[in-house]
Amino acid sequence: MSAVTMLVLNDMRDDARVKREARSLAAEGHAVEVLALRADDLPETEESDGFTVRRVADFTRATLRQPMRKLAERRARAHAMRSAVIDSRPDIIHCHDTNTLDVGVAAARALGVPYVYDAHELYPDSLTQRPFQGSFLVQRYLRALEARSIPGAAAVITVSDGHAKVLAERFGVAPVVVANCPPLQDLGDRGALKRELGLAPDTVVALYQGTILLGRAVDELVAAVARVPGIHLVVQGTGEYEPEMRCRVREWGIEDRVTFMGHLPYERLFDLTCGADIGTLFLDGVTLNHRLAWPNRLFMYLMAGIPIAATDLPGAARVMGSSETGLLAPAGDIGAMADILERLASDSEMRREMGSRGRVLAEQRYNWEHEEQKLLDVYRSLSEVAQ
């Protein structure tokens, strides 16, 4: 078995994908550590589920109006991460997303070991709606970094069939798709969410789950919910677009029909998801990344057995379409979004049937027990090559 060092640029508080992968590899017998960023309320070293998290570098604090300080902080972070990798002397370096490639590749070359690239998204494409990250110079840097790094990876892993196809076309690689599916688990208490929020049992709850960001059709969702008086929107998550979302809720005058639950520990999400009536999965479809994505919440909704109201984009539609696990609306069409929410809210039998089909799909195909085998096969192949 191998010593594996994973690299992430977060504090590993709630990175469900990385935790699942690290846990699975550790259970297979690999010695796994994850190098992450420090947080004041988290220990620098933490043992969890058979693997180790070491927080070895700092988040950047400078704003974009302080470019030289920002650059210095980024360089210090990269140096600390690279030094920690080299000191660990792993057999394999596992780079999670493009923003760890520069450090991971440099350390792999210094140590003479292979590296794995794990594309959680089409990283440069995911940033094109942001003013700075979408700028010509930043995009050029990121795409050049990928072009010189991804072809040299010993293995490439990604999260959807669409992402795999793009990576294959761009870089001549053969990605293995390891989807972000939750583990198989029994359905939770259907009444728990409404009891916790003090909602009547017959309230129809539509759930928004995940980080609140530009590109996730937040404004359109609020406008659609405003047109369907029978729905109560529950928001599980936080993010930089949350103030704007709250503003839209006030503008539409639906504060009494929207509940913000804030950040929730991942361990609670599934049980609370089981208490919703509809899972929403609306995206604006502007970026290629969103058009091809299989978002985490898609699989959480399937596992929880609740129907899905989603944007008709190639990624989600590929999973939902033939299985009839929900209803689709064109990107940006608030009227169509309101229509499918109304149809689901008014037909409990439709919700039950679609939710049941989703649950079957999760049990048969979209669960971590199925997906982890592909990850383990990648590492078995790497171990055989090393021998």
TASUL-V261041 format. One record per backbone hydrogen bond with DSSP energy under -0.5 kcal/mol. NH is the residue of the N-H (numbers start at 1). CO is the residue of the C=O. Records with the same first field share a line. If there is no record, write none. Layout:
NH: CO  CO
This chain:
4: 2  31
5: 92
6: 4  33
7: 94
8: 35
16: 14
19: 15
20: 16
21: 17
22: 18
23: 19
24: 20
25: 21
26: 22
27: 23
28: 24
29: 26
30: 25
31: 2
32: 30
33: 4
34: 52
35: 6  33
36: 34  54
37: 10
38: 57
42: 39
46: 53
48: 51
51: 48
52: 32
53: 46
54: 34  52
55: 44
56: 36  54
57: 36
66: 63
70: 66
71: 67
72: 68
73: 69
74: 70
75: 71
76: 72
77: 73
78: 74
79: 75
80: 76
81: 77
82: 78
83: 79
84: 80
85: 81
86: 82
87: 83
88: 84
89: 85
90: 85
91: 3
92: 3
93: 114
94: 5
95: 93  116
96: 7  94
97: 95  118
100: 97
101: 98
102: 98
104: 100
105: 101
106: 102
107: 103
108: 104
109: 105
110: 106
111: 107
112: 108
113: 108
114: 91
116: 93
117: 155
118: 95  116
119: 117  157
120: 118
123: 121
126: 122
127: 123  124
128: 125
130: 127
134: 130
135: 132
139: 135
140: 136
141: 137
142: 138
143: 139
144: 140
145: 141
146: 142
147: 143
148: 144
149: 145
150: 146
152: 149
153: 150
154: 115
155: 115
157: 117
158: 176
159: 119
164: 160
165: 161
166: 162
167: 163
168: 164
169: 165
170: 166
171: 167
172: 168
173: 167
176: 156
177: 175
178: 158  176
179: 177
181: 179
192: 189
195: 191
196: 192
197: 193
198: 194  195
199: 194
203: 200
204: 230
205: 203
206: 204  232
207: 278
208: 234
209: 207
210: 236
212: 238
213: 211
216: 213
221: 217
222: 218
223: 219
224: 220
225: 221
226: 222
227: 223  224
228: 225
229: 227
231: 228
232: 204
233: 231  257
234: 206
235: 259
236: 208  234
237: 235  262
241: 212
242: 239
245: 241
246: 242
247: 243
248: 244
249: 245
250: 246
251: 247
252: 248
253: 250
254: 249
257: 254
258: 255
259: 233
261: 235  259
262: 235
268: 265
269: 265  266
270: 266
272: 268
273: 269
274: 270
275: 272
276: 273
277: 205
278: 205
279: 307
280: 207  278
281: 309
284: 215
291: 287
292: 288
293: 289  290
298: 295
299: 295  296
300: 296
301: 297
302: 298
303: 299
304: 300
305: 301  302
306: 301
307: 277
308: 325
309: 279
310: 308  327
311: 281
312: 329
313: 311
315: 291
317: 313
318: 314
319: 315  316
320: 316
321: 317
324: 320  321
325: 320
327: 308
329: 310
333: 330
334: 332
337: 333
338: 334
339: 335
340: 336
341: 337
342: 338
343: 339
344: 340
345: 341
346: 342
347: 343  344
351: 347
352: 348
353: 349
354: 350
355: 351
356: 352
357: 353
358: 354
359: 355
360: 356
361: 357
362: 358
363: 359
364: 360
365: 361
366: 361
367: 365
368: 182
370: 367
371: 367
372: 368
373: 370
374: 370  371
375: 371
376: 372
377: 373
378: 374
379: 375
380: 376
381: 377
382: 378
383: 379
384: 380
385: 381
386: 382
387: 383
